[in-house]
Amino acid sequence: MMYFCLSSLLLIGAALAQTPPGFIPNVSAHLDVIYPSATITPGLQMQKAAVASMPIIGTDTELTGTYLYLMMDIDLPPSTTGGPRGTVLHGMITGFKSAGTMKDTTHVLTSSDAGPASYMGPSPPAETPAHPHHYIEMLFEQPADFAVPASMKSRLSSRVNFNITQFISLAGLKDPLAANYFLVTG
């Protein structure tokens, strides 16, 4: 009986997670992410072409503030054999606000901003054996005085080995309001 209860709790926890297991920050609130060919559910396998352009994003409740959208790949192949995988920033776009419209059950958010790091569609390399890349999309409350911290500007420009926890801390952001993720295999 105890095993059944523990198993049930683990399954419920996994079902509520909107970010991959072990990813920090762990987010339980769902970010609606809608591409032309699919609405993303956590862990959905996608083709590169299907996620090449910026998706529609939103939430199940209408938001009233200003928000920052961020997408990153957490499976950059190691630079040395057996080394750790790195990260790639695939987009950081500021100025998202409620559009006052809905797409199905999603309260749509829009932005006229293109950066500070424009959306870059997934393009993971082919690997042997094949390795799915996790693309995590997060929505943050954007402070009125938001600016990319000076110490993070080079990482934002290169996009490689972007440290999300360091960025959140240095930028003075709170934990993400919502998140989602999908997989693409090269």
C-alpha positions as CSV (number, residue, x, y, z in Angstrom):
1,M,0.0,0.0,0.0
2,M,2.8,2.4,0.9
3,Y,4.5,1.7,-2.4
4,F,1.3,2.5,-4.3
5,C,0.9,5.8,-2.4
6,L,4.5,6.8,-3.1
7,S,4.2,5.8,-6.7
8,S,1.0,7.9,-7.1
9,L,2.6,10.9,-5.5
10,L,5.6,10.7,-7.9
11,L,3.4,10.4,-10.9
12,I,1.3,13.4,-9.8
13,G,4.5,15.4,-9.3
14,A,5.8,14.5,-12.7
15,A,2.4,15.3,-14.3
16,L,2.4,18.8,-12.7
17,A,6.0,19.6,-13.7
18,Q,6.3,21.9,-16.7
19,T,10.0,21.7,-16.9
20,P,12.2,18.5,-17.4
21,P,13.2,16.4,-14.4
22,G,16.2,17.9,-12.6
23,F,15.9,21.3,-14.3
24,I,16.2,24.4,-12.1
25,P,14.1,26.4,-11.7
26,N,11.4,23.8,-11.5
27,V,8.1,25.3,-12.6
28,S,4.6,23.8,-12.0
29,A,2.5,26.5,-13.8
30,H,1.8,25.8,-17.5
31,L,2.8,28.2,-20.2
32,D,0.6,27.8,-23.3
33,V,2.9,27.5,-26.3
34,I,1.2,27.3,-29.7
35,Y,3.0,26.6,-32.9
36,P,1.2,26.4,-36.3
37,S,1.2,22.6,-36.3
38,A,0.9,21.8,-32.5
39,T,0.1,23.0,-29.1
40,I,2.9,22.0,-26.8
41,T,2.4,19.7,-23.9
42,P,5.5,19.1,-21.7
43,G,7.9,16.7,-23.4
44,L,6.2,16.6,-26.8
45,Q,8.6,15.5,-29.6
46,M,8.6,18.0,-32.4
47,Q,10.3,18.4,-35.8
48,K,12.7,21.3,-36.4
49,A,10.6,22.8,-39.2
50,A,7.5,22.9,-36.9
51,V,9.2,25.1,-34.3
52,A,11.2,27.3,-36.6
53,S,9.3,30.5,-35.9
54,M,8.2,32.2,-32.7
55,P,5.1,30.6,-31.2
56,I,2.0,32.2,-29.8
57,I,2.3,32.2,-26.0
58,G,-0.2,32.7,-23.3
59,T,-1.8,31.4,-20.1
60,D,-5.1,30.0,-18.9
61,T,-5.8,33.3,-17.0
62,E,-5.5,36.8,-18.2
63,L,-2.3,38.5,-17.0
64,T,-2.1,42.3,-16.4
65,G,1.6,43.0,-16.2
66,T,4.6,43.0,-18.5
67,Y,6.5,39.8,-19.1
68,L,9.8,38.4,-20.4
69,Y,9.8,35.2,-22.5
70,L,12.9,33.0,-22.6
71,M,13.7,29.8,-24.5
72,M,16.8,27.7,-24.1
73,D,18.2,24.3,-25.1
74,I,19.8,22.4,-22.2
75,D,21.4,19.7,-24.3
76,L,24.3,21.4,-26.2
77,P,26.7,18.5,-27.1
78,P,29.8,18.4,-24.9
79,S,33.0,20.1,-26.3
80,T,35.0,17.1,-25.1
81,T,34.2,13.4,-25.2
82,G,32.4,12.5,-22.0
83,G,32.1,16.2,-20.9
84,P,28.9,17.8,-19.6
85,R,26.3,19.1,-22.0
86,G,25.9,22.9,-22.2
87,T,23.1,25.3,-22.9
88,V,22.1,27.6,-25.7
89,L,19.8,30.6,-25.4
90,H,17.2,30.4,-28.2
91,G,15.4,33.6,-27.4
92,M,14.8,36.3,-24.8
93,I,12.0,38.7,-25.7
94,T,10.8,41.5,-23.4
95,G,7.6,43.5,-23.3
96,F,4.9,40.7,-23.5
97,K,1.5,42.0,-22.4
98,S,-2.1,40.7,-22.7
99,A,-3.3,41.0,-26.2
100,G,-6.9,41.1,-24.9
101,T,-7.7,38.1,-27.3
102,M,-8.0,34.4,-26.9
103,K,-6.9,31.4,-29.0
104,D,-9.2,28.6,-27.8
105,T,-8.7,28.6,-24.0
106,T,-5.4,30.6,-24.1
107,H,-5.2,34.3,-23.1
108,V,-2.7,35.4,-25.7
109,L,0.4,37.5,-24.8
110,T,2.1,39.7,-27.5
111,S,5.2,41.8,-27.7
112,S,6.4,44.3,-30.3
113,D,10.0,43.8,-29.0
114,A,12.4,41.5,-30.9
115,G,15.0,41.0,-28.2
116,P,17.3,41.5,-26.4
117,A,17.9,38.1,-28.1
118,S,15.5,37.3,-31.0
119,Y,13.9,33.9,-31.4
120,M,16.2,31.3,-33.0
121,G,14.4,28.1,-34.0
122,P,15.8,24.8,-32.8
123,S,18.5,23.1,-34.9
124,P,20.2,20.4,-32.9
125,P,23.0,18.5,-34.6
126,A,22.7,14.9,-35.5
127,E,24.3,12.7,-32.9
128,T,25.1,9.0,-32.7
129,P,23.3,7.7,-30.8
130,A,20.5,10.1,-31.3
131,H,20.0,12.5,-28.4
132,P,16.8,14.5,-28.0
133,H,17.3,18.2,-27.0
134,H,15.1,19.7,-24.4
135,Y,13.8,23.2,-25.3
136,I,12.5,25.0,-22.3
137,E,10.2,28.0,-22.6
138,M,9.7,30.2,-19.5
139,L,7.7,33.3,-18.7
140,F,8.9,35.8,-16.1
141,E,7.4,38.9,-14.6
142,Q,9.4,41.8,-16.1
143,P,10.5,44.5,-13.7
144,A,9.8,48.0,-14.9
145,D,13.5,48.8,-14.8
146,F,14.6,45.6,-16.5
147,A,17.9,45.6,-18.2
148,V,20.3,42.8,-19.1
149,P,23.0,42.7,-16.5
150,A,26.3,44.0,-17.8
151,S,28.0,40.8,-16.8
152,M,25.6,38.7,-18.9
153,K,25.7,40.7,-22.1
154,S,28.4,38.6,-23.7
155,R,26.6,35.4,-22.9
156,L,23.4,36.9,-24.4
157,S,25.3,37.7,-27.5
158,S,27.1,34.4,-27.9
159,R,24.0,32.5,-26.6
160,V,26.3,29.5,-25.7
161,N,26.5,28.2,-22.1
162,F,23.8,30.6,-20.9
163,N,23.3,30.2,-17.1
164,I,19.6,30.6,-16.3
165,T,20.0,30.6,-12.5
166,Q,22.8,33.2,-12.6
167,F,20.7,35.3,-15.0
168,I,17.6,35.2,-12.8
169,S,19.7,36.3,-9.8
170,L,21.7,39.1,-11.5
171,A,18.6,40.5,-13.3
172,G,16.6,40.6,-10.1
173,L,13.9,38.3,-11.6
174,K,11.5,36.2,-9.6
175,D,11.0,32.5,-10.4
176,P,9.2,31.9,-13.7
177,L,5.5,32.3,-13.6
178,A,5.0,29.5,-16.1
179,A,7.0,27.2,-18.3
180,N,6.7,24.4,-20.9
181,Y,9.2,22.3,-22.9
182,F,9.4,20.2,-26.0
183,L,12.0,17.9,-27.6
184,V,13.7,18.0,-31.0
185,T,16.2,15.4,-32.1
186,G,18.9,16.3,-34.7
